[in-house]
Amino acid sequence: MTKLERLEDIADKRNIKLHNFSFSKTKKAGCYYELDGDFEYKAILLDKSNIKCKMEETSLLAEEIGHFETHSLYLITATANTPAARSSRITYEAKAKKWGIKYCVTKNEIQKAFDDGRTMDYEIAEYCGVDVDTLRKAKEIYRQENVVFDYPC
């Protein structure tokens, strides 16, 4: 099972619906949202026309599920454009992105890639099924968490 399929399975188990949706006037590729009221509806909208490859789709879906997993939700309304709301939005986006990156590139995967003889970032990224930029972000997150790998990052 690929990471993308595992993420789709996570969404299904969390009762999060996945929809292809056109964000026609923006370059936005994804959005997580919830509707509350008499019923609860959770969905992730992905604009597949703005997604270049499966790696990008995997990273994007991981980030959007990260909003649910980290409870990083915010209102998108006219009143949500205050400095405090913008600050919260930045914080919530960072938390969701971090969850997504750590899901896509685990500490164990990085170490296993190195143990298997992969030493270059592009080799480790390919092993993990992500692009080099995502790998580098993951390595930086793990450095900040004082994770030590048995190879020179």
Beta strands, then each sheet from edge to edge (+ up, - down):
strand 1: 16-20
strand 2: 30-35
strand 3: 41-46
sheet 1: 1+ 3+ 2-
end
